[in-house]
Amino acid sequence: MKRCISNGTKAAATGWLFVLFLSFDTSGQTKSRPTVRTAKPVAVKKAAPPIKVTLVDEVSIRKILEPNGKPLLVNFWATWCDPCREEFPDLVKLDNEFEGKIDFITVSLDDPEEIATTVPKFLASMKAEMPAYLLKTADESAVITAISKDWQGGMPFTVLYGADGKLTYFRQGKVVLEKLRAEINKSFDNAPAQPVGDLSLHP
């Protein structure tokens, strides 16, 4: 038998259906997870490696002064020498300019006690990347004479060897950037028979 649903019953039934529908709809929902914002990785700038200064004596310095298939530029200096400190930015500039084309080393005449303190600290402040050495010898005059018979002992002193090991240029006193750059460029050709020297203590 079919039953006729009155308006009240229909309304009640409709209400129950509505509640039932909402309960199904609600049960079908899932709670959304809160968005977690992850911080972007911060690039950490690597600290520059500490400057290493190698101790050499009158015997071992001869080995490092032998060119290895390229022109070799050598600068003798000391932290207590004001002209040496003043010219260093130009030396770093040349090292960057001729990177890979020449070998460039610096030899400090500071006290050996400064090998891990004052010397590397100064080189780091100059952002110098050329190999650095500190000379310890009981007879500096013998080493000076062995480097160049024309070196009078004044500093800074800069020497340039050709790829064949021959001395092509030397200067006692602060380097003149344009002059030294020209001499380096000339060293890529055949080395002159006689080295060009400048013993002036002034630019």
C-alpha positions in Angstrom: 0.0 0.0 0.0 1.2 3.3 -1.0 1.3 5.8 1.8 0.6 9.4 1.3 2.9 11.6 3.2 1.3 14.6 4.7 2.9 18.1 4.4 4.2 17.8 8.0 5.6 14.4 7.5 7.1 15.6 4.2 8.7 18.6 5.8 10.1 16.4 8.6 11.4 13.9 6.1 12.9 16.6 4.1 14.6 18.0 7.1 16.1 14.6 8.0 17.2 14.1 4.5 18.9 17.5 4.6 20.7 16.7 7.8 21.7 13.3 6.4 23.0 14.9 3.3 25.1 17.4 5.3 26.5 14.5 7.4 27.6 12.7 4.3 29.0 15.8 2.8 30.9 16.7 5.9 32.2 13.2 6.5 33.6 13.2 2.9 35.7 16.2 3.6 39.3 16.0 4.7 41.1 18.5 6.8 43.5 20.4 4.7 47.0 20.5 6.1 48.4 23.9 6.8 50.9 25.1 4.3 54.4 24.9 5.6 56.7 27.4 4.1 60.3 26.2 4.0 63.0 28.8 4.2 65.1 29.1 1.1 68.6 27.8 1.6 71.0 30.7 2.3 74.2 30.6 0.3 77.1 30.5 2.7 80.1 32.3 1.4 83.1 30.1 1.8 85.9 31.8 3.7 89.1 32.3 1.8 91.7 29.6 2.6 94.4 30.9 5.0 97.5 32.3 3.4 100.4 29.8 3.5 103.9 31.1 3.7 106.7 28.6 3.1 110.1 28.9 4.8 113.1 28.7 2.5 116.8 28.9 3.1 119.8 29.8 0.8 119.7 26.3 -0.7 116.0 25.8 -1.3 115.5 29.3 -2.6 117.6 28.5 -5.6 115.1 25.7 -6.6 112.1 28.0 -6.5 113.9 30.6 -8.6 114.2 28.1 -11.5 111.5 28.9 -14.2 109.2 26.1 -15.1 108.6 26.8 -18.8 107.2 30.3 -18.2 108.6 33.7 -17.4 109.1 34.0 -13.6 108.6 37.2 -11.7 110.0 37.4 -8.1 109.4 40.1 -5.6 111.6 40.5 -2.5 109.8 42.4 0.3 109.1 42.8 4.0 106.2 44.0 6.0 108.4 46.6 7.7 109.3 48.1 4.4 106.9 51.0 3.5 107.7 51.0 -0.3 107.1 47.3 -0.3 103.7 47.7 1.2 102.8 50.6 -1.1 103.6 48.7 -4.3 101.8 45.5 -3.4 98.4 46.4 -4.9 100.2 46.9 -8.3 101.8 43.4 -7.9 98.5 41.8 -7.2 97.1 43.6 -10.2 99.9 42.2 -12.4 99.4 38.7 -11.0 95.7 38.8 -11.9 96.5 40.3 -15.4 99.1 37.6 -16.3 97.5 34.7 -14.5 98.5 31.5 -16.3 101.0 33.2 -18.5 103.8 33.7 -16.0 104.8 32.3 -12.6 104.9 34.9 -9.8 106.2 34.4 -6.3 107.0 36.7 -3.4 109.8 36.2 -0.9 109.6 38.0 2.4 112.7 39.0 4.4 110.8 39.4 7.6 111.8 37.6 10.8 110.9 33.9 10.7 108.7 34.5 13.8 106.4 36.5 11.5 105.7 33.6 9.1 102.4 32.7 10.7 101.3 36.1 11.8 102.2 39.4 10.3 103.3 38.2 6.9 100.1 36.1 6.0 97.9 38.7 7.6 99.3 41.4 5.3 99.1 39.2 2.2 95.4 38.3 3.1 94.6 42.0 3.4 96.1 42.5 -0.1 94.1 39.5 -1.5 97.4 38.2 -2.8 97.2 34.7 -4.3 100.8 34.2 -5.6 102.9 31.6 -3.8 104.6 33.2 -0.8 107.9 32.4 0.9 109.9 33.7 3.8 113.7 33.6 3.6 115.7 32.5 6.6 119.4 32.6 6.2 122.5 33.5 8.2 124.1 35.3 5.3 121.6 37.5 3.4 124.4 39.2 1.4 125.3 35.8 -0.2 121.8 35.3 -1.3 121.5 38.8 -2.6 124.7 38.4 -4.6 123.4 35.1 -6.0 120.1 36.7 -7.1 121.8 39.6 -8.9 125.3 41.0 -8.5 123.8 44.4 -9.1 121.4 44.1 -6.2 122.6 46.5 -3.5 120.3 45.1 -0.8 117.6 47.7 -1.0 114.0 46.7 -1.0 111.6 46.1 -2.6 113.6 44.2 -5.2 111.9 42.7 -8.2 113.5 40.3 -10.8 112.1 38.8 -14.0 113.5 35.6 -15.5 112.7 34.4 -19.0 111.3 31.0 -19.6 114.9 29.9 -20.3 116.0 31.0 -16.8 117.9 34.0 -17.9 117.5 37.2 -15.9 115.8 39.7 -18.2 114.8 42.6 -15.9 115.4 43.7 -12.3 114.4 46.8 -10.3 115.5 47.9 -6.9 112.7 50.2 -5.5 109.0 50.4 -6.1 107.9 48.9 -9.5 106.5 51.2 -12.2 103.4 49.3 -13.3 103.6 50.3 -17.0 107.3 49.6 -17.2 107.1 46.2 -15.6 104.1 45.2 -17.7 106.1 46.0 -20.8 109.0 44.0 -19.6 106.8 41.0 -18.9 105.3 41.2 -22.4 108.8 41.3 -23.9 109.7 38.2 -21.9 107.4 36.2 -24.0 109.8 36.7 -26.9 113.5 35.8 -26.9 115.3 37.1 -23.8 117.8 39.9 -24.4 121.5 39.1 -24.1 121.9 41.6 -21.2 119.3 42.1 -18.5 117.7 45.5 -18.2 118.1 46.9 -14.7 116.9 49.8 -12.7 118.6 50.4 -9.3 116.7 53.6 -8.5 115.0 53.6 -5.1 112.3 55.9 -6.4 109.6 55.3 -9.1 
